[in-house]
Amino acid sequence: MIFFLISSHTFAQFTKAGNYIDSFVSKNNFNGTILIAKAGKTNYEKSFGFANFQFKVPNTPDTRYKVASITKAFTSVLIMQLYEQGKIDLSKTIKTYLPDYKGEAGDKVTIVQLLNMTSGIHNMDAGATFESVMKNGLPQYQKPYTSDDMLSQFSSGKLETEPGKKFDYNNADFIILGKIIEKLTGKTFEENLKTNILHPLQMDNSGIAYQQVIIDKLADSYFFRGDINALVNDLPVYMENWYAAGAMYSTTGDVLKFCNALFGKKLLKQSSLDLMFSSGLDEYGYGVWVYKNYDIHHKMYTIVKRPGSIMGAQAMLFHILEDGSTIIILSNTGTISLDDFAAKIAEKVID
């Protein structure tokens, strides 16, 4: 009887969430796939809209999406795995592991400060506004740079602020971390990703996106131009240039596998998770945001959140630590705030 009551209650919660999602989607131009899980098990998964607008190819749970900065959570795990193996000291500076690094941050910025975005290094995307992008494009992403090029040309700028003193969301920090992973292991970032996370977790629908590679079932992405009030094709870019900061693609099911393994201590020990989920400046941990006192229906929860956004590619991993609920939203149209959407879904999932 108790099991029946719990099951009925859970069913009611996810029915409420599903009804809200359907209503939201009907009022907003959302395209993508949404998955909600409790205790690691999927209770809701539904796809909306098109993976390709030109040919009206529908999104499905098997659709692969560019997950943008969710990649940073994977990079953080790879760094923390090296930490557990005693191969990296988080308090050491960049040059300890990249002796040829040319930027002035080399002997001043620590691994921790890269992980928690307080390096103070010149932001590689500084000055990129809608107007500037429409006029000049995205120079650092629209030429075929190698990861070494991305390091030397865009991630080795001068220090703008004292390391550790100010949060600044900077893709350069994670490009440096990716190169450190390669230097310490003698393998590419992609090889590390596959060997240490994707293959063990059987994440067969995930990987690094490359401009020259046609990826089966990968959704095309479209961003919203307010000046003409229309969805348009994403600008042509080399996705691999985002590298360890945002070059991955995945499915909702694969992201759940990663989430289950991460919070289930299959990838990292609890002590490492405690470090990764420390909430620092701007409530940012190591590659993820961590909200320690997140109010849902007047009860406080800890939220671990990893959003991602590159033009039309929108992604959200939203995990409620105490409750064990996970909300994953992957989208190929930049039309809504996934932060707000995920928060509203969480209110329906939690009593």
KEKE-3310 file (N, C-alpha, C; in steps of 0.2 Angstrom, whole numbers, plus 5000, padded with zeros to 4 digits):
npx = (5004:5010:5019:5011:5005:5016:5020:5009:5009:5021:5018:5008:5015:5023:5014:5008:5019:5021:5009:5011:5022:5018:5008:5016:5025:5016:5013:5025:5039:5046:5058:5064:5070:5064:5068:5064:5069:5069:5077:5087:5079:5070:5055:5048:5049:5050:5048:5049:5044:5055:5070:5076:5072:5070:5067:5057:5060:5057:5060:5066:5067:5079:5086:5101:5109:5118:5127:5134:5140:5138:5148:5158:5156:5160:5173:5178:5176:5185:5197:5196:5197:5210:5215:5212:5220:5232:5239:5238:5239:5228:5231:5242:5250:5246:5258:5264:5260:5259:5272:5276:5267:5262:5255:5253:5247:5252:5261:5253:5240:5229:5224:5212:5207:5205:5195:5184:5182:5188:5200:5204:5209:5210:5194:5190:5179:5175:5166:5158:5144:5126:5125:5139:5142:5133:5139:5153:5154:5160:5175:5185:5179:5175:5185:5196:5204:5216:5216:5228:5230:5219:5222:5234:5231:5219:5217:5227:5228:5231:5231:5216:5210:5214:5219:5207:5199:5188:5173:5172:5164:5172:5177:5190:5196:5193:5197:5211:5211:5208:5219:5229:5224:5227:5241:5245:5241:5245:5236:5223:5210:5198:5200:5203:5190:5182:5188:5187:5175:5164:5164:5164:5152:5143:5139:5134:5129:5135:5148:5162:5159:5163:5166:5169:5163:5150:5137:5127:5110:5111:5104:5100:5103:5095:5095:5087:5083:5080:5079:5073:5063:5063:5067:5082:5095:5109:5125:5138:5150:5165:5163:5172:5181:5176:5180:5186:5178:5165:5161:5154:5141:5126:5113:5097:5095:5108:5115:5108:5113:5126:5124:5118:5129:5138:5132:5130:5142:5150:5159:5167:5175:5166:5173:5179:5168:5163:5172:5170:5157:5157:5152:5156:5162:5149:5141:5146:5154:5165:5165:5151:5136:5131:5118:5115:5105:5091:5075:5061:5044:5045:5054:5071:5083:5098:5104:5112:5118:5119:5120:5119:5124:5125:5123:5109:5109:5104:5105:5102:5106:5099:5099:5092:5098:5095:5083:5084:5080:5081:5082:5082:5085:5086:5089:5087:5084:5086:5075:5069:5071:5080:5084:5073:5063:5067:5067:5053:5048:5054:5047:5035:5038:5043:5035)
npy = (4994:5006:5008:5009:5021:5030:5028:5033:5046:5051:5049:5058:5070:5071:5070:5083:5091:5087:5092:5106:5108:5105:5115:5126:5124:5125:5139:5145:5146:5133:5121:5104:5092:5086:5079:5071:5065:5054:5049:5044:5037:5038:5047:5055:5060:5068:5075:5089:5099:5102:5094:5098:5111:5114:5102:5097:5088:5078:5082:5069:5057:5051:5061:5070:5083:5099:5102:5112:5122:5112:5104:5109:5103:5090:5092:5097:5085:5077:5083:5082:5069:5067:5073:5065:5054:5059:5066:5079:5095:5105:5118:5122:5132:5137:5136:5125:5114:5117:5122:5129:5139:5155:5167:5180:5175:5163:5159:5163:5160:5148:5131:5129:5141:5142:5132:5138:5149:5162:5167:5179:5181:5189:5190:5179:5181:5194:5209:5204:5207:5207:5215:5217:5204:5202:5210:5208:5194:5179:5179:5170:5158:5155:5151:5138:5134:5125:5117:5121:5133:5140:5140:5148:5160:5165:5162:5166:5179:5195:5198:5204:5206:5203:5187:5175:5185:5190:5184:5179:5174:5164:5157:5154:5149:5136:5131:5131:5122:5110:5108:5106:5094:5086:5087:5081:5068:5064:5061:5065:5078:5073:5059:5056:5060:5050:5038:5039:5043:5043:5030:5020:5023:5020:5030:5031:5040:5052:5065:5074:5088:5091:5102:5096:5084:5073:5071:5058:5060:5072:5087:5102:5119:5134:5151:5165:5180:5195:5208:5205:5198:5183:5166:5160:5152:5145:5154:5150:5140:5133:5120:5113:5122:5127:5117:5110:5118:5119:5110:5098:5086:5078:5067:5068:5056:5051:5062:5060:5048:5052:5061:5053:5044:5054:5060:5048:5044:5037:5042:5051:5052:5056:5066:5073:5077:5086:5096:5100:5104:5115:5131:5146:5162:5171:5160:5149:5133:5121:5121:5121:5128:5131:5131:5135:5138:5136:5141:5132:5131:5136:5128:5124:5119:5111:5116:5109:5116:5116:5125:5128:5137:5141:5151:5145:5133:5126:5121:5112:5106:5102:5098:5093:5091:5086:5080:5072:5073:5076:5087:5088:5098:5099:5109:5115:5128:5145:5152:5154:5156:5144:5143:5149:5141:5128:5130:5132:5120:5112:5117:5110:5097:5096:5095)
npz = (5000:5004:4994:4983:4986:4986:4972:4966:4970:4964:4951:4949:4952:4940:4930:4932:4929:4916:4910:4912:4904:4891:4890:4890:4879:4869:4869:4867:4856:4856:4853:4854:4866:4881:4897:4912:4927:4942:4955:4947:4937:4922:4921:4913:4896:4882:4865:4855:4840:4827:4821:4809:4800:4787:4780:4788:4798:4812:4830:4841:4855:4852:4845:4843:4851:4850:4865:4870:4883:4893:4891:4899:4912:4910:4907:4919:4927:4921:4925:4939:4941:4937:4948:4958:4955:4959:4950:4947:4955:4962:4967:4961:4948:4930:4922:4928:4923:4909:4903:4892:4891:4886:4891:4904:4915:4917:4928:4939:4939:4946:4945:4951:4950:4937:4935:4943:4937:4940:4935:4930:4918:4902:4894:4881:4873:4874:4871:4861:4854:4849:4838:4834:4831:4820:4811:4810:4812:4821:4824:4831:4831:4818:4809:4805:4817:4827:4843:4850:4843:4848:4861:4861:4854:4859:4872:4880:4885:4892:4910:4917:4929:4947:4950:4957:4963:4956:4948:4931:4917:4906:4892:4889:4900:4901:4889:4892:4903:4895:4887:4897:4902:4891:4891:4903:4901:4888:4878:4867:4871:4867:4867:4880:4885:4879:4884:4898:4902:4892:4885:4896:4902:4892:4884:4870:4861:4861:4859:4852:4842:4825:4812:4799:4800:4797:4807:4813:4815:4821:4827:4817:4821:4826:4828:4836:4828:4834:4827:4815:4819:4818:4817:4812:4802:4811:4813:4802:4809:4817:4826:4834:4839:4851:4859:4874:4881:4876:4865:4863:4858:4862:4868:4877:4885:4886:4893:4905:4909:4912:4922:4932:4935:4939:4951:4957:4962:4954:4945:4952:4968:4984:4991:4981:4974:4983:4982:4969:4969:4977:4982:4975:4970:4962:4964:4958:4955:4952:4936:4936:4941:4958:4969:4985:4994:4988:4985:4984:4985:4998:5004:5007:4995:4987:4972:4958:4943:4926:4913:4895:4880:4863:4851:4842:4849:4864:4881:4896:4911:4926:4942:4957:4972:4985:4983:4972:4960:4942:4929:4912:4898:4881:4867:4850:4846:4849:4858:4870:4888:4896:4909:4916:4912:4916:4930:4933:4929:4939:4950:4948:4949:4962:4978)
capx = (5000:5014:5023:5006:5004:5022:5020:5003:5011:5026:5014:5004:5019:5026:5008:5008:5025:5020:5004:5014:5027:5013:5005:5022:5027:5010:5013:5031:5042:5051:5060:5069:5068:5064:5068:5064:5070:5069:5082:5090:5075:5066:5048:5045:5053:5045:5052:5044:5046:5059:5077:5078:5065:5069:5064:5052:5062:5055:5065:5064:5072:5086:5090:5107:5110:5124:5125:5137:5144:5137:5154:5162:5155:5164:5180:5179:5176:5192:5202:5195:5199:5217:5217:5211:5225:5238:5243:5237:5238:5223:5233:5247:5248:5246:5264:5267:5258:5260:5278:5277:5261:5265:5252:5256:5243:5255:5263:5249:5233:5229:5219:5206:5204:5202:5189:5179:5181:5191:5207:5206:5212:5206:5189:5191:5173:5174:5164:5154:5137:5122:5127:5145:5142:5130:5143:5159:5155:5163:5182:5188:5175:5174:5191:5198:5209:5217:5216:5234:5229:5214:5226:5239:5228:5213:5217:5234:5228:5234:5227:5212:5209:5219:5216:5204:5195:5182:5170:5171:5163:5177:5178:5197:5199:5192:5202:5217:5211:5208:5226:5232:5222:5231:5248:5246:5239:5248:5231:5219:5205:5193:5202:5201:5183:5179:5190:5186:5168:5158:5164:5162:5145:5140:5136:5136:5126:5139:5155:5164:5156:5168:5163:5170:5161:5143:5135:5120:5104:5112:5099:5102:5102:5093:5094:5081:5085:5075:5079:5069:5058:5062:5072:5087:5100:5115:5130:5143:5156:5169:5161:5177:5184:5174:5184:5184:5173:5158:5161:5151:5134:5123:5105:5094:5097:5116:5116:5106:5118:5132:5121:5117:5136:5141:5129:5130:5149:5153:5165:5172:5173:5162:5177:5180:5161:5162:5175:5167:5150:5158:5148:5160:5159:5143:5138:5149:5158:5170:5161:5144:5133:5129:5114:5115:5099:5087:5069:5055:5039:5047:5059:5078:5087:5104:5103:5118:5115:5124:5117:5124:5121:5129:5117:5103:5110:5102:5105:5101:5106:5096:5099:5090:5103:5092:5077:5087:5076:5085:5078:5087:5082:5091:5085:5090:5082:5087:5069:5067:5076:5080:5084:5067:5059:5069:5065:5046:5047:5056:5042:5030:5041:5044:5029)
capy = (5000:5012:5008:5012:5028:5034:5028:5037:5053:5052:5049:5065:5075:5071:5072:5090:5094:5086:5097:5112:5108:5105:5122:5131:5123:5128:5146:5147:5142:5128:5114:5101:5086:5087:5073:5072:5059:5054:5044:5041:5034:5043:5048:5059:5061:5070:5079:5094:5103:5099:5094:5101:5115:5114:5096:5095:5082:5080:5080:5063:5056:5049:5067:5072:5090:5102:5104:5119:5122:5106:5101:5111:5098:5084:5094:5097:5078:5074:5086:5080:5062:5067:5075:5059:5050:5062:5069:5087:5099:5111:5124:5124:5137:5135:5134:5119:5109:5119:5126:5134:5144:5162:5172:5182:5171:5156:5158:5167:5158:5141:5126:5130:5148:5141:5129:5142:5155:5168:5167:5186:5182:5193:5186:5178:5183:5201:5214:5201:5209:5205:5220:5216:5198:5202:5214:5205:5187:5177:5177:5165:5152:5154:5149:5132:5134:5119:5118:5124:5140:5143:5142:5153:5166:5167:5160:5168:5186:5198:5198:5210:5207:5199:5180:5173:5190:5191:5179:5181:5168:5165:5150:5153:5145:5129:5129:5130:5115:5105:5107:5103:5087:5083:5087:5076:5061:5062:5059:5071:5079:5068:5052:5056:5060:5044:5033:5040:5045:5041:5023:5017:5024:5018:5036:5030:5046:5058:5065:5081:5089:5094:5105:5092:5077:5073:5067:5055:5062:5079:5093:5108:5124:5140:5156:5170:5187:5200:5213:5204:5194:5177:5161:5160:5147:5148:5156:5145:5140:5127:5119:5110:5128:5128:5112:5108:5123:5118:5107:5092:5084:5072:5066:5068:5050:5051:5067:5057:5043:5056:5064:5047:5042:5059:5060:5042:5043:5032:5045:5054:5051:5061:5071:5077:5080:5091:5102:5102:5107:5121:5137:5151:5168:5170:5154:5145:5128:5119:5120:5121:5133:5127:5136:5131:5139:5137:5140:5129:5130:5138:5124:5125:5114:5113:5115:5109:5118:5117:5127:5129:5141:5144:5153:5141:5127:5128:5115:5113:5100:5105:5093:5094:5087:5082:5076:5067:5074:5079:5090:5089:5101:5100:5112:5117:5134:5149:5156:5154:5156:5138:5144:5150:5135:5123:5132:5131:5113:5110:5118:5105:5091:5096:5097)
capz = (5000:5004:4987:4979:4987:4983:4965:4963:4971:4959:4944:4949:4951:4934:4926:4933:4926:4909:4908:4912:4898:4885:4889:4889:4872:4864:4869:4865:4850:4859:4849:4858:4870:4888:4901:4919:4931:4949:4958:4941:4932:4918:4922:4908:4891:4876:4860:4852:4835:4821:4821:4803:4798:4779:4778:4793:4802:4819:4835:4845:4860:4849:4842:4846:4851:4853:4872:4872:4889:4897:4890:4905:4917:4908:4908:4926:4930:4919:4929:4946:4940:4937:4955:4962:4954:4961:4944:4947:4961:4960:4969:4957:4942:4924:4920:4931:4918:4903:4904:4887:4891:4885:4895:4910:4920:4918:4935:4944:4940:4948:4942:4954:4948:4930:4936:4946:4932:4943:4933:4928:4911:4897:4891:4874:4870:4876:4866:4857:4855:4843:4833:4832:4828:4814:4807:4810:4813:4827:4822:4835:4830:4811:4806:4807:4822:4831:4850:4851:4841:4852:4867:4860:4851:4862:4879:4883:4885:4899:4916:4918:4937:4951:4950:4963:4966:4952:4943:4924:4913:4901:4889:4889:4906:4900:4884:4895:4906:4891:4885:4903:4902:4886:4892:4908:4899:4882:4874:4866:4875:4865:4869:4887:4886:4877:4888:4905:4903:4887:4884:4902:4904:4886:4881:4863:4857:4863:4857:4850:4835:4821:4806:4793:4801:4797:4813:4812:4819:4825:4825:4815:4826:4823:4833:4835:4827:4836:4823:4810:4822:4815:4818:4806:4803:4815:4809:4800:4814:4818:4833:4838:4842:4858:4862:4881:4884:4873:4858:4864:4857:4866:4869:4884:4888:4887:4898:4911:4911:4915:4928:4936:4937:4943:4957:4960:4964:4949:4941:4957:4975:4987:4993:4975:4972:4988:4980:4963:4971:4982:4979:4976:4968:4958:4966:4953:4958:4946:4929:4937:4946:4964:4973:4991:4997:4982:4988:4981:4989:5005:5007:5004:4992:4984:4965:4954:4937:4920:4906:4889:4875:4858:4846:4843:4853:4871:4884:4903:4916:4932:4947:4964:4976:4991:4981:4967:4953:4937:4923:4906:4892:4875:4862:4844:4844:4854:4858:4877:4894:4899:4916:4919:4910:4921:4937:4933:4929:4946:4955:4947:4952:4970:4982)
cpx = (5004:5017:5018:5005:5010:5022:5015:5005:5016:5023:5011:5009:5022:5020:5008:5013:5024:5015:5007:5018:5023:5010:5011:5024:5022:5010:5020:5034:5048:5052:5065:5066:5069:5064:5068:5064:5070:5073:5085:5086:5071:5059:5045:5051:5049:5049:5046:5048:5051:5067:5080:5072:5064:5065:5059:5054:5061:5060:5062:5069:5079:5090:5096:5108:5117:5123:5130:5141:5142:5144:5159:5162:5159:5171:5182:5180:5183:5197:5202:5197:5207:5219:5217:5217:5232:5242:5242:5236:5234:5226:5239:5245:5249:5252:5267:5265:5258:5266:5279:5271:5264:5261:5254:5252:5247:5258:5260:5242:5233:5224:5212:5203:5202:5195:5183:5178:5183:5198:5209:5209:5207:5201:5189:5185:5171:5172:5160:5147:5133:5124:5134:5146:5139:5134:5150:5160:5158:5170:5185:5185:5174:5180:5193:5204:5210:5217:5222:5233:5224:5218:5230:5236:5223:5213:5223:5234:5231:5229:5223:5211:5214:5215:5213:5199:5188:5180:5169:5170:5167:5179:5186:5200:5198:5196:5209:5217:5211:5215:5230:5230:5226:5238:5250:5245:5243:5243:5227:5213:5199:5194:5201:5194:5180:5181:5188:5179:5163:5158:5162:5155:5140:5136:5137:5133:5129:5146:5157:5162:5162:5164:5163:5166:5153:5140:5128:5115:5106:5107:5103:5100:5100:5092:5089:5084:5079:5074:5074:5063:5057:5068:5076:5092:5106:5120:5135:5149:5159:5167:5167:5181:5182:5177:5182:5179:5166:5157:5157:5144:5132:5116:5103:5096:5104:5117:5114:5111:5124:5130:5121:5124:5139:5139:5129:5137:5152:5159:5170:5170:5169:5166:5178:5174:5160:5166:5172:5160:5151:5155:5152:5157:5154:5140:5140:5154:5164:5166:5154:5142:5130:5125:5113:5108:5093:5080:5064:5050:5041:5051:5066:5081:5093:5103:5110:5115:5120:5121:5122:5120:5126:5124:5111:5103:5109:5102:5105:5101:5104:5095:5097:5093:5099:5086:5079:5083:5081:5080:5083:5083:5087:5087:5090:5088:5083:5081:5067:5073:5075:5081:5077:5062:5060:5066:5057:5044:5049:5050:5036:5032:5041:5037:5030)
cpy = (5006:5013:5011:5019:5032:5034:5033:5044:5055:5053:5056:5070:5076:5072:5080:5093:5093:5091:5104:5113:5109:5112:5127:5130:5126:5135:5149:5143:5138:5122:5111:5095:5088:5080:5075:5065:5060:5048:5040:5037:5039:5042:5051:5061:5063:5075:5083:5097:5099:5100:5098:5104:5114:5108:5093:5088:5082:5078:5073:5062:5054:5055:5069:5080:5093:5104:5109:5118:5117:5103:5103:5106:5092:5086:5094:5090:5076:5077:5083:5072:5062:5069:5069:5054:5053:5065:5076:5089:5105:5118:5126:5129:5133:5132:5127:5113:5111:5124:5131:5139:5151:5168:5174:5178:5165:5155:5161:5164:5150:5137:5128:5136:5147:5137:5133:5149:5162:5169:5175:5187:5185:5188:5186:5180:5190:5205:5211:5202:5206:5209:5218:5209:5198:5206:5211:5197:5185:5174:5171:5158:5150:5153:5143:5131:5127:5121:5122:5132:5143:5144:5148:5160:5169:5166:5162:5176:5189:5197:5204:5211:5202:5192:5179:5179:5192:5186:5182:5175:5168:5158:5149:5148:5138:5126:5127:5123:5109:5103:5104:5095:5083:5082:5082:5069:5059:5059:5065:5072:5074:5061:5051:5056:5053:5038:5033:5041:5041:5033:5019:5017:5022:5024:5036:5036:5052:5059:5073:5082:5093:5096:5100:5085:5077:5068:5065:5058:5068:5084:5099:5113:5130:5145:5162:5177:5192:5206:5212:5199:5187:5172:5160:5154:5150:5150:5151:5145:5133:5125:5116:5116:5129:5122:5110:5113:5122:5115:5100:5092:5078:5072:5067:5062:5049:5056:5064:5052:5046:5058:5058:5045:5047:5059:5054:5040:5038:5035:5048:5052:5057:5067:5076:5080:5086:5097:5104:5106:5113:5127:5143:5158:5167:5163:5148:5140:5127:5117:5119:5126:5129:5132:5132:5132:5141:5136:5137:5127:5131:5133:5124:5119:5116:5111:5115:5110:5119:5119:5128:5133:5143:5145:5149:5135:5129:5121:5117:5106:5104:5099:5095:5089:5083:5078:5071:5068:5078:5081:5091:5092:5102:5103:5115:5124:5139:5154:5157:5154:5149:5138:5145:5144:5129:5124:5131:5124:5110:5111:5113:5099:5090:5098:5104)
cpz = (5000:4997:4983:4980:4985:4976:4962:4964:4966:4953:4944:4948:4944:4929:4926:4929:4918:4906:4907:4905:4892:4884:4887:4882:4867:4864:4867:4860:4853:4854:4853:4861:4877:4892:4908:4922:4938:4951:4952:4936:4929:4919:4917:4903:4885:4872:4857:4846:4830:4823:4815:4801:4791:4777:4783:4796:4809:4824:4839:4850:4858:4846:4846:4845:4853:4860:4874:4879:4895:4897:4896:4911:4916:4909:4915:4929:4928:4923:4936:4946:4941:4944:4959:4961:4956:4955:4943:4954:4960:4963:4965:4951:4935:4921:4923:4926:4911:4903:4898:4886:4891:4889:4901:4916:4921:4925:4941:4945:4941:4944:4945:4951:4940:4931:4939:4942:4936:4941:4932:4921:4906:4894:4884:4870:4871:4870:4861:4858:4849:4837:4830:4828:4821:4809:4805:4810:4820:4825:4825:4833:4822:4806:4809:4811:4825:4839:4852:4849:4846:4859:4866:4858:4855:4870:4883:4884:4892:4904:4917:4925:4940:4951:4957:4966:4962:4948:4936:4920:4907:4898:4889:4895:4905:4894:4887:4899:4901:4888:4891:4903:4897:4888:4898:4906:4892:4877:4873:4871:4874:4867:4876:4889:4885:4882:4895:4907:4898:4886:4891:4904:4898:4884:4873:4858:4858:4860:4856:4843:4831:4814:4800:4794:4801:4802:4813:4817:4823:4822:4822:4820:4823:4829:4831:4834:4829:4831:4817:4812:4819:4817:4811:4807:4807:4810:4807:4805:4814:4825:4837:4841:4849:4862:4869:4884:4882:4867:4858:4861:4861:4865:4876:4888:4890:4893:4905:4913:4914:4922:4934:4939:4941:4950:4961:4962:4960:4945:4946:4964:4978:4989:4987:4973:4977:4985:4973:4964:4976:4978:4980:4973:4962:4959:4961:4957:4953:4940:4930:4942:4952:4968:4979:4995:4992:4985:4983:4986:4997:5008:5003:5001:4989:4976:4962:4947:4932:4914:4901:4884:4869:4852:4847:4848:4860:4875:4892:4906:4923:4937:4954:4969:4981:4988:4976:4961:4948:4931:4918:4900:4887:4869:4856:4842:4850:4855:4865:4882:4897:4906:4919:4918:4915:4928:4938:4933:4936:4951:4954:4950:4959:4973:4985)
residu = (MET:ILE:PHE:PHE:LEU:ILE:SER:SER:HIS:THR:PHE:ALA:GLN:PHE:THR:LYS:ALA:GLY:ASN:TYR:ILE:ASP:SER:PHE:VAL:SER:LYS:ASN:ASN:PHE:ASN:GLY:THR:ILE:LEU:ILE:ALA:LYS:ALA:GLY:LYS:THR:ASN:TYR:GLU:LYS:SER:PHE:GLY:PHE:ALA:ASN:PHE:GLN:PHE:LYS:VAL:PRO:ASN:THR:PRO:ASP:THR:ARG:TYR:LYS:VAL:ALA:SER:ILE:THR:LYS:ALA:PHE:THR:SER:VAL:LEU:ILE:MET:GLN:LEU:TYR:GLU:GLN:GLY:LYS:ILE:ASP:LEU:SER:LYS:THR:ILE:LYS:THR:TYR:LEU:PRO:ASP:TYR:LYS:GLY:GLU:ALA:GLY:ASP:LYS:VAL:THR:ILE:VAL:GLN:LEU:LEU:ASN:MET:THR:SER:GLY:ILE:HIS:ASN:MET:ASP:ALA:GLY:ALA:THR:PHE:GLU:SER:VAL:MET:LYS:ASN:GLY:LEU:PRO:GLN:TYR:GLN:LYS:PRO:TYR:THR:SER:ASP:ASP:MET:LEU:SER:GLN:PHE:SER:SER:GLY:LYS:LEU:GLU:THR:GLU:PRO:GLY:LYS:LYS:PHE:ASP:TYR:ASN:ASN:ALA:ASP:PHE:ILE:ILE:LEU:GLY:LYS:ILE:ILE:GLU:LYS:LEU:THR:GLY:LYS:THR:PHE:GLU:GLU:ASN:LEU:LYS:THR:ASN:ILE:LEU:HIS:PRO:LEU:GLN:MET:ASP:ASN:SER:GLY:ILE:ALA:TYR:GLN:GLN:VAL:ILE:ILE:ASP:LYS:LEU:ALA:ASP:SER:TYR:PHE:PHE:ARG:GLY:ASP:ILE:ASN:ALA:LEU:VAL:ASN:ASP:LEU:PRO:VAL:TYR:MET:GLU:ASN:TRP:TYR:ALA:ALA:GLY:ALA:MET:TYR:SER:THR:THR:GLY:ASP:VAL:LEU:LYS:PHE:CYS:ASN:ALA:LEU:PHE:GLY:LYS:LYS:LEU:LEU:LYS:GLN:SER:SER:LEU:ASP:LEU:MET:PHE:SER:SER:GLY:LEU:ASP:GLU:TYR:GLY:TYR:GLY:VAL:TRP:VAL:TYR:LYS:ASN:TYR:ASP:ILE:HIS:HIS:LYS:MET:TYR:THR:ILE:VAL:LYS:ARG:PRO:GLY:SER:ILE:MET:GLY:ALA:GLN:ALA:MET:LEU:PHE:HIS:ILE:LEU:GLU:ASP:GLY:SER:THR:ILE:ILE:ILE:LEU:SER:ASN:THR:GLY:THR:ILE:SER:LEU:ASP:ASP:PHE:ALA:ALA:LYS:ILE:ALA:GLU:LYS:VAL:ILE:ASP)
# end
